[in-house]
Amino acid sequence: MSQTQEYKLISWNVNGLRAVLKKEPSFTEIFETINADVFALQETKLQEGQVELDLPGYVQTWNYADRKGYSGTAVFSRETPLQVIRQIGCPVADDEGRVCALEFEKFWFVCVYTPNSKDQLARLDERLEWDQHYRDFLAELSKQKPVITCGDFNVAHNEIDLKNPSSNRQNAGFSDEERESFTKLLDAGFTDTFRYRHPDITGAYSWWSYRFNARKNNAGWRIDYFLVSDRIAEQVKSASILSEIYGSDHCPIELSIEL
């Protein structure tokens, strides 16, 4: 095995990549400034050929939803993946471009955009079915080599992870069922890196509604995560939320880990 390296990893739900490419600063400028080893996107909302990204030195891996302008994920990596998996065997959402799983020499890197449960929890059953398949998928990968998974998991795990827990109880993203499902994922052998490094910090959010000046008032939710296999948790150097970066209703999150 080669010597250890510190990896800088980024995850960002861009809520429509074409829109972020046109904003100031543009996605490309933000990407170059951050200078990550692996940069993962969720909710790209585009089809193949709709954007031409010039990212010298990076391999681009995309997964598009069958439905136009919907969902979608992408991973840009300095290292060429040994293999890529884009489906997890879940009938309810496997055609929605929700996963980019890349095998590298030392680890599996999995970008995910978890289905939203929708108003009145209309899609909760499908969401929980997805969660179970995703949990099993990660557990299988983790048998091969350590896993780093990131993305928009569409759940605030604990009350500390959103501004107004009492008024949001049983709303999409903070239902007992979704929170319990996320606990099961952690119990399957994964560590929430942000809470591992910052167990008690409050007011740390990665998503804000566009309504009610939510971002200005920091009335947000932490629903974007980097999780790692428990056996590499101690190798996490830092886990942070880049709330100073605009362009989406989510901000990017960052993980530095030595592998």
N, C-alpha and C positions, 0 to 999 in steps of 0.2 A: 504493500500500500504506500502511496506517495505521502510526502510530509503534510502536516496539517496546514490548513489555509483558513483564513477568516473570510466568510462570505457575507456580503451585504445584499439583503433580499428585500424587495418591495412588493406590496400588494395594494391595488387601488381599484375600487369600483368607480369607473369613469362615467357611468350613466349616459352612454352614447359617445363613442370615441370621435366620430366626425365632428360633433359640436366642440369637444375639448381641443381638437386640432386647430380650430378657428379662433379660440379665445386667446387673450393675452395675460400671462405668457402662454404660449401654445404647449400642447402635450409634448412635442418634440424638444422644446426648450427645457421643460421640467425634467424630461427623461435624461437629457444630457447633463443637466446640473446635478441630479441625484447620483448618476454614475454607479448604478447597481450591477451586481453580478447576475442577478435574476430579477426580472420585473414582470409581475403578473397583473393581468387586468380582468375585471369582471364587467358584465353588462356592456359589451362593446356595441351591441345593437347594429350589426352590419353583416353583410354577406361577402363571400369571397370576391375579390376584385374591386370592392367599393372604395378602398383606400390603398394607397401605395406609400408605405412607410419606409423611409430611408434611415436605417439604424445600423451604421457600419460597425462590424465586430460582433453583431448579435445574430443568433439563429432565431427565426420567428416561428412559433408554433401556435396555430389558430384552431378554434373549434366553433363552428357557426351553428346557430339554431336553424332548423328547417323553416320556421316561420320568419318572415322578413322583419327586420328592424326590432328584433326581440332577443333578449338574453345574450349569450355568447361570451366566450373567454379567450384569453391569449396569454402566452408566456414568451418573453424575450430573454434569451440566455446567452452568455458568452460561451459557455460550454455546449457542444453539440450533444443532444440527448442520445443515449444508447437505444432507447425505444420510447414511443409515445402511446398512451392509452386515452381514448376520448369518450368511452362509455363505461358505465359501471354495472350494467345489467339490470337497470331499474326501468320497468316498462312505463312508468308515469312521466318521466322527464328526460329520458336518454336522447331524445331528438331535439333537445333545447340548447345544446352546446354548452352544458354547464360544467364540464370538467376538462382540464388539460393535465394529465399525469405524465411527468417526464422522468425517466430513469437516468441518473447520472452515476458516475463511478462510485461515489461515496454515499449517495442518498437518493430517495425518491422525492421529487418535488411535485406537489399536487395543488393546482389552483381550482377553486370551486366557487360557483355561484348557486347557493342553496335556494330552492323554490320558496317564494313568499307564501305565507298561509292565507293572505288576502283578507279583505274586510269580512267581519262576522266569522272569521276562520273558515271561510268557504273551501279552502284547499288544504285544510289541516291534515286530513287523512292521507292525501297524496304526499304532503310534506313529510309526515312521519314515516311513510313507506320509503321515501327517498333517503331519509336520515338512516334508517336501518341498513339499506343497501350500501350507503356511503361508509358507514361504520364497518361493515363487513369487508368492504373493498380495501379500506385503509389497513385493517388488521391483517389482511392477507399480504399486502405490500410490506408491512412492517416485519413480517417473518423473513423477508429477503434481505432488507437493509433498512436503516433508519428512515423515517418519513418526516418530511416537513410539509404541512398542508396550510394553505392560506386562502383568504378570500372573504366574501360577504356570506356569513353563515345565517343572516337574517334572524338572529336571536340575541337579546341582551340576557346574559346568563343569570346574573344576580342583581339585586336591587341597586348595588353600587354602580352598575353598568348603564344606568339611564337616569336622567334628571328627575323624572316624575313617575316613580314606580307605582305608587298607589293608584293614580288615575289611569294608568296603562295596563293594570292587571287584566289578564285574559284578552288583551288586544293582540293582533298579529305581531309576532316578535317578542312578546312577553307573556305568552300563555303558559300555564303550568306544564302543559304537555310538551311544548317546545323546549322549555328550560330543562325539564327532566330528560328529554332526548339528548340534549347537549351534555348533560351530566354523564349519560351513558357512554357518549363518545369519549369523554375524558377518562372514564373508568375502564375503557377498552385499551388504555395504555398511552394516553396522550396528555400533554401538558400545555395549558394556556400560558404562552410565554410572557404576555404582558402582565398577567397577575402573578406569575412566578417572580418577575423582577419588581413589580410594584403592587404588592398585595393590598395596600390600604388606600392608594391614591384615589381621590374622588374628582369628579368633573372632567374625566378623561373619556372623550367620546370620538367616534369616527363617522357618525352620520347625524345630519340635522334636517328636519323638515324644511321645505322651502317656505312654509307658512309661518306667520307670527314672529318674524325676525328671530327664528330659532337659533341660527348660527351666531348671530350678533350677541344673543343672550346666553349662548352656550347651553341651550336646552336640547341636549342631544342624547344619542344612544351609542354604546360601543357594541357594534354588531360585526365588525371586521376583525379577524383574528389571524395570528400565526400560532399554530399548534405543532408540537414536535413529539416524536416518540419519547416516552419517559426516559429512555436510556441515554438520550443526548441532551436532556434538559440542562444539565450542569455545564454544557458547552456553550450555552447562550451567553453572549457578551452584553447585548443590550436589546431592548424591545421598546419601540417608541411609536407615537402617533404624530404624524406630521400635519398638525392642524393649521399651520400657517399656509399650506398649499390649497389654493382654490381651483375651481374649474368644474366641480361636480358637487352633488349634495353629500358625497362622502369625501373624506380626505385620505391620502395614502397612509399606510402603516409600514413600519420598517423593523427588520430583524437582523442583528449581526450574530453570527454563530461560527464557532471554530470547529472544523471537521477534518 
